[in-house]
Structures are given as C-alpha cells and as structure tokens.
Amino acid sequence: MSRSALTLLVFLGLLTFGPLSMAQGSPPATDVLFIAQHLDVLSFPNSIGPRRRPEARTLMDYGFTQFKPKPGGVESEEDGGGWYFAVELATDMGDTKVLCITDEAANGGTYHARYLVKVKLGKDGLFHATERPPEGNNC
C-alpha cells in the first residue's frame, strides 16, 4: 500500500471514529477544546462582533490560536494579548451543549462578560448558537 493511500485511510478513520470518541467519554477538556476550536463566534453576541469579517467564523480566525486547559474547559488569549476567551462545558445534552463563555479585555480595558450559550454542531462542522439562555442566567 502506498504511503498516500495509508495516509488517506488514517484520515478517514479519524473522521469516522473521532465523533464516537467524544460521545464515549473522552476527557472533557478534549471535548471542549474541539468545541472551542469549531465554535461559530458570530452566531451569538460577543466582543468579536464589532471586528467581524465575512470569511472569519471561529476564535482561531480571530487570532485565538493557542488554547490551554482550565478546569472544565479551555482558555485562549488573542495573539498579541488584547482579548481573552474561555469556553467551559456547563451541560452536555448529546448533540446540544450548553457552554459557559468568558469574554474579556486583556489589554487593561474594563469589558468583561460571562454567560451561557446553547450550541449545536452544524453540517458545516461548526458549533452554532441555537439560543442564549435568559438574562440573569449567568454561569
């Protein structure tokens, strides 16, 4: 078997079994890392809104490229240190997740928001907000 054929088989295997490993209890930080990296940040209100660009949808598209584990989730600071985002898994309802989002200025500003948002994986491979719980239902 050629090296390229073997690489293709490994890739297809990861695509097939990757979602199963999430559903069968892989470590929560790993699940949240996947969600954070595939979160459509334009599907719910947050500090990225004023900087929105048509081709950018995820935290990584907006310069949040390094994720570190934190209790119950992951955190990332924008390259250059201007903004901080954290994504924690509050509730896992199978194909729907409730996330606790922390969004704050890391550049000396005063912006700070912490709230719940319900997301679901879309056909495009991104987690899109389906609803934001009522005000006052912060995490």
C-alpha positions in Angstrom: 0.0 0.0 0.0 1.4 3.4 -0.9 2.1 6.0 1.7 -0.5 8.4 0.4 -3.2 5.6 0.4 -2.3 4.8 4.0 -2.4 8.5 5.0 -5.9 8.7 3.4 -7.1 5.6 5.3 -5.8 7.1 8.6 -7.5 10.4 7.9 -10.8 8.7 7.0 -10.6 6.6 10.2 -10.2 9.7 12.3 -13.2 11.4 10.6 -15.2 8.3 11.3 -14.2 7.5 14.8 -13.4 11.0 16.1 -17.1 11.9 16.9 -17.6 8.5 18.5 -14.7 9.1 20.9 -16.3 12.3 22.0 -19.6 10.6 22.7 -18.0 7.7 24.5 -16.5 9.8 27.3 -13.1 11.2 26.2 -11.7 13.7 28.7 -13.9 16.8 29.0 -11.1 19.2 28.2 -10.6 17.4 24.9 -14.3 17.8 24.0 -14.3 21.4 25.0 -11.1 22.0 23.0 -12.8 20.6 19.9 -15.9 22.7 20.5 -13.9 25.9 21.2 -11.9 25.4 18.0 -15.1 24.9 16.0 -17.3 27.5 17.7 -19.0 29.9 15.3 -18.4 33.0 17.4 -20.6 35.1 15.1 -23.7 33.1 16.0 -24.1 34.8 19.4 -23.3 38.3 20.7 -19.8 38.8 22.0 -16.9 41.3 21.8 -15.8 40.0 18.4 -19.0 41.4 16.8 -17.5 44.8 16.0 -14.5 43.2 14.3 -16.5 40.7 12.2 -15.1 39.8 8.8 -17.2 37.7 6.3 -14.5 35.0 5.9 -13.9 34.6 9.7 -16.1 32.5 11.9 -14.0 30.8 14.7 -11.9 32.0 17.6 -8.8 30.8 15.6 -9.9 33.0 12.7 -9.8 36.0 15.0 -6.3 35.3 16.4 -7.1 33.0 19.4 -4.7 30.2 18.2 -3.3 28.8 21.5 -5.7 27.0 23.8 -4.8 26.0 27.4 -6.8 23.6 29.6 -8.6 25.1 32.6 -11.0 23.4 35.0 -14.0 22.3 32.9 -12.8 23.8 29.7 -10.2 25.7 27.8 -9.0 29.3 27.6 -7.2 31.4 25.0 -5.7 34.8 24.8 -5.7 36.6 21.4 -2.3 36.6 19.7 -0.9 39.9 20.9 -2.8 39.7 24.2 -5.7 42.1 23.6 -8.6 39.8 24.4 -9.3 36.6 26.5 -11.9 33.9 25.8 -12.7 30.9 27.9 -15.1 28.1 26.9 -16.4 25.7 29.6 -18.9 22.9 29.1 -21.8 23.6 31.5 -24.2 20.9 30.3 -23.8 18.1 27.7 -27.1 17.0 26.2 -25.7 14.8 23.5 -25.9 16.8 20.2 -26.6 20.0 22.1 -24.2 21.6 24.5 -24.6 24.5 27.0 -21.4 26.4 27.2 -20.2 29.0 29.7 -18.4 31.7 27.8 -16.0 34.2 29.4 -15.1 37.1 27.1 -13.0 39.9 28.5 -10.5 42.6 27.6 -6.9 41.6 28.5 -5.4 44.9 27.5 -6.3 46.9 30.5 -9.9 47.6 29.3 -13.0 47.0 31.5 -15.0 44.8 29.2 -16.0 41.5 30.9 -18.9 39.2 30.1 -19.7 35.7 31.4 -22.8 34.0 30.1 -24.3 30.7 29.0 -25.0 29.8 25.4 -26.6 26.7 23.9 -24.9 25.3 20.8 -25.3 22.5 18.3 -22.9 21.1 15.7 -24.0 22.2 12.2 -23.5 20.4 8.9 -20.6 22.9 8.1 -18.6 21.4 11.1 -19.1 24.4 13.3 -21.0 24.7 16.6 -23.7 27.3 16.1 -25.6 29.0 18.9 -29.2 27.9 19.0 -30.2 30.1 21.8 -28.9 32.2 24.6 -30.5 31.5 27.9 -32.4 34.3 29.6 -30.6 37.3 31.1 -29.5 36.7 34.6 -28.8 33.0 33.9 -25.0 33.5 34.0 -22.5 30.8 34.8 
